[in-house]
Amino acid sequence: MEIPERTDIVRSDPRPIGFLDSGVGGLTVIKEFIRQLPNENYIFIGDQARMPYGPRPASQVQHFAWQLTQFLLQFDVKMVVYACNTATAEALPSIKPHLSVPLVGVIPPGVRAAIRATRNGHIGVIGTEGTVRSHAYDDAIHAQAPQVQVSTLACPKFVPVVESNQYQTPVAKKIVAEALGQLPDKDIDTLVLGCTHYPLLRPIIQNYMGPDVTLIDSGAETVSEISALLDYFDIRNLDHGPHLAPKLFTTSSPAMFKEIAENWLDMNDLPVAHVAVADLPNVPLVKEGNA
């Protein structure tokens, strides 16, 4: 009897996953990614030369994110992850229709985690000016849980203190206290770290908010979604052998990026390369309806 050919064989896909951020903050996502998905290869680019993205107009964030996306696609990535809340809020909706690979942002997973975590129905969200201005978290939370109260606060000084590698200093403690003291309500029981830079300040933020407030790391929550999509699209890397060396790029100083990356990821001799902004792809993003 002839045995029919199997059509349900799961194949391994060793292609890397591409991550982008305005700076080093996206490394907080990479840290969780390495822990949860050790078989997967990755490429990361941080646009430190043009950070912070938060104060910039949405159109400019879209342009920058599109350039970084095109840069990652040159490496035949199987998925693109916006490890940046501002890019997720301001750029992802307009870029996603133009990609042939899955595009993942950090806001939806963080929203779901916050709704699950809140006990009294009052969620706080701290983020960049762009993320707060976009109302991306407010809208997404209320779409799923209209009864939940949401209080948002822009913390523009957090990103610079992280990017300058001062996130473990007394200066950082002072900046966090000054910012969080402006939270409009004091009965928040769940606080979303709505910027991937903020988890580097997590111990200081937790200390200020107190042990009864649950902190939600939207970037870490995103890795669970990445894992689910790898299965959904059947693109998981099943090879347990040697992996591709990680590729880390920055548009600014490789030395500063390397120092923060090695400290945060607890790794040595990370290869960090510089790519000039002028050398990034500059293909215009043609939005739907404008073609």
C-alpha positions in Angstrom: 0.0 0.0 0.0 1.3 3.4 -0.9 1.8 5.7 2.1 0.5 9.2 1.4 3.0 12.1 1.7 2.8 14.0 5.0 1.5 17.5 4.6 1.6 18.5 8.3 5.3 18.3 8.9 6.5 21.3 10.9 9.6 22.9 9.4 12.2 24.9 11.1 12.7 28.6 10.2 16.1 29.9 11.3 15.6 33.4 9.9 16.1 36.2 12.5 13.4 38.4 14.0 14.0 42.1 13.6 13.6 44.5 16.5 13.7 48.3 16.4 13.6 51.1 19.0 14.5 54.7 19.3 17.4 53.8 21.5 18.6 51.2 24.0 15.1 50.7 25.6 14.2 47.9 23.2 16.9 45.8 24.9 14.5 45.2 27.7 12.4 43.3 25.2 15.5 41.5 23.9 16.3 40.3 27.4 13.0 38.7 27.8 13.1 37.4 24.2 16.4 35.6 24.9 15.0 34.1 28.1 11.7 32.8 26.5 12.9 32.0 23.0 16.5 31.0 23.2 16.4 29.2 19.8 15.4 32.3 17.9 17.9 34.5 16.1 17.5 38.3 16.2 18.7 41.6 14.8 18.2 44.9 16.7 18.6 48.5 15.7 18.4 51.4 18.1 18.0 54.9 16.5 20.0 56.7 19.2 21.0 59.5 16.9 17.4 60.7 16.6 16.1 59.8 20.0 13.9 60.6 21.8 10.9 59.9 19.5 8.3 61.0 22.1 8.3 64.8 21.4 8.4 64.4 17.6 5.4 64.8 15.3 3.7 61.5 14.3 4.6 62.0 10.7 8.3 62.1 11.6 8.0 59.0 13.8 6.4 57.2 10.9 9.2 58.2 8.6 11.9 57.0 11.0 10.1 53.7 11.8 9.7 53.0 8.1 13.4 53.6 7.5 14.4 51.2 10.4 11.8 48.7 9.1 13.3 48.7 5.6 16.8 48.3 7.2 15.7 45.2 9.0 14.0 43.7 6.0 17.4 43.7 4.2 18.3 40.8 6.5 15.4 38.6 5.5 13.7 38.8 8.9 10.7 36.7 9.4 9.0 39.1 11.7 9.4 42.8 12.7 8.9 43.9 16.3 8.4 47.5 17.2 10.1 47.4 20.7 9.1 51.0 21.1 5.8 52.3 22.4 6.0 55.6 20.5 6.6 53.8 17.2 3.8 51.3 18.0 1.4 54.1 18.7 2.3 56.5 16.0 3.7 54.4 13.1 2.6 50.8 13.3 -1.0 51.2 12.0 0.2 53.0 8.8 3.1 50.6 8.1 1.6 47.2 8.9 -0.4 47.0 5.7 2.8 47.4 3.6 4.7 44.4 5.1 4.6 40.8 4.0 5.9 39.6 7.3 4.1 39.9 10.7 4.6 43.2 12.5 4.2 43.2 16.3 3.9 46.2 18.6 4.2 46.4 22.4 1.0 48.2 23.3 -1.7 45.4 22.9 0.1 42.8 25.0 0.7 45.4 27.8 -3.0 46.4 27.7 -4.2 42.8 28.1 -1.8 42.3 31.0 -2.9 45.5 32.8 -6.6 44.6 32.5 -5.9 41.1 34.0 -3.8 42.6 36.8 -5.9 45.4 38.1 -8.0 44.7 41.2 -9.7 48.0 41.7 -10.2 49.0 38.1 -7.8 51.9 38.1 -4.8 51.6 35.7 -2.0 54.2 35.4 0.1 54.5 32.2 3.4 56.3 32.0 5.1 56.9 28.6 6.6 59.3 26.3 4.9 62.5 25.1 4.0 60.8 21.8 2.5 57.7 23.3 0.4 59.7 25.8 -0.6 62.2 23.1 -1.8 59.3 20.9 -4.2 58.0 23.5 -3.2 54.5 22.3 -3.3 52.9 25.7 -6.5 54.7 26.9 -8.3 53.7 23.7 -7.1 50.1 23.8 -8.0 49.6 27.4 -11.4 51.2 27.1 -12.1 49.1 24.0 -11.7 45.9 26.0 -12.7 47.2 29.5 -14.9 50.3 29.3 -15.4 50.4 33.1 -11.7 50.7 33.8 -10.3 54.1 34.8 -7.1 55.1 33.1 -4.7 57.8 34.3 -1.8 58.7 32.0 1.3 60.7 32.5 4.1 61.7 30.2 7.6 61.2 31.7 9.9 62.8 29.1 13.0 62.8 31.3 13.1 59.1 31.8 14.5 58.2 28.3 17.4 60.6 28.5 18.5 59.3 31.9 18.5 55.8 30.6 20.3 56.6 27.4 23.0 58.5 29.3 23.5 55.3 31.4 22.5 57.0 34.6 19.5 54.8 35.4 21.1 53.4 38.6 22.2 56.7 40.0 20.7 59.1 42.6 19.9 61.4 39.6 17.5 58.8 38.3 15.9 58.4 41.7 15.3 62.2 41.9 13.9 62.3 38.3 11.5 59.4 38.9 10.2 60.9 42.2 9.6 64.3 40.6 7.7 62.7 37.6 5.6 60.2 39.5 4.6 62.8 42.0 2.5 64.3 39.2 0.3 61.2 38.8 -3.2 62.7 39.0 -4.7 59.9 41.2 -3.2 58.0 44.1 -5.4 54.9 44.1 -3.8 53.3 41.0 -3.1 49.6 41.6 -1.6 48.8 38.3 1.0 50.9 36.4 1.9 50.2 32.8 5.5 51.0 31.9 4.5 52.4 28.5 8.0 52.8 27.2 10.6 50.1 26.7 13.2 52.3 28.4 11.3 52.4 31.6 12.0 48.8 32.8 15.6 49.8 33.4 14.2 52.2 36.0 11.9 49.5 37.4 13.4 49.1 40.9 13.2 52.9 41.5 9.7 53.1 40.1 8.5 50.2 42.2 10.1 51.7 45.3 8.3 55.0 44.7 4.9 53.4 43.9 5.0 50.9 46.7 4.7 47.1 46.8 0.9 47.1 46.4 1.1 48.5 42.8 1.7 46.0 40.0 4.1 47.2 37.3 3.4 46.0 33.8 6.3 45.7 31.4 4.7 46.0 28.0 7.8 44.9 26.3 8.2 41.6 28.3 4.5 40.9 27.7 5.1 41.3 23.9 7.5 38.2 23.8 4.6 35.9 24.7 2.7 37.3 21.6 5.8 36.8 19.5 5.9 33.2 20.6 2.3 32.6 19.7 2.7 34.2 16.3 5.7 32.0 15.5 3.4 29.0 16.0 0.5 30.6 14.1 2.6 31.3 11.0 4.7 28.1 11.4 7.9 30.0 11.4 9.5 28.9 14.7 13.2 27.9 14.7 13.3 24.3 15.9 17.1 23.9 15.4 18.8 23.5 18.8 22.3 23.7 17.2 24.6 26.7 16.9 22.7 29.9 16.2 23.5 33.0 14.2 25.4 35.6 16.1 23.2 38.4 17.2 23.4 41.6 15.2 23.1 44.9 17.1 23.1 48.2 15.4 22.9 51.8 16.6 22.8 55.1 14.7 24.9 56.7 17.4 27.8 55.7 19.6 28.5 51.9 19.5 30.6 52.2 22.7 27.8 53.6 24.8 25.3 51.2 23.4 27.6 48.3 24.0 28.2 49.3 27.6 24.5 49.5 28.4 23.6 46.3 26.4 26.3 44.2 28.0 25.3 45.4 31.5 21.5 44.9 31.0 21.8 41.6 29.1 24.6 40.3 31.3 26.6 39.3 28.3 30.1 40.0 27.1 31.7 40.9 23.8 28.4 41.8 22.1 29.0 42.9 18.5 27.6 46.4 18.1 27.9 48.1 14.7 27.3 51.7 13.7 25.0 52.6 10.8 24.7 56.2 9.8 21.3 57.7 9.5 22.3 58.8 6.0 22.8 55.2 5.1 19.4 54.0 6.2 17.0 53.1 3.3 15.0 56.1 2.3 12.1 54.6 0.3 9.0 56.8 0.9 6.1 55.2 2.7 3.1 55.5 0.3 0.0 55.5 2.6 -3.3 54.0 1.5 -5.3 56.4 -0.4 -2.2 58.5 -1.4 -0.9 56.1 -4.0 
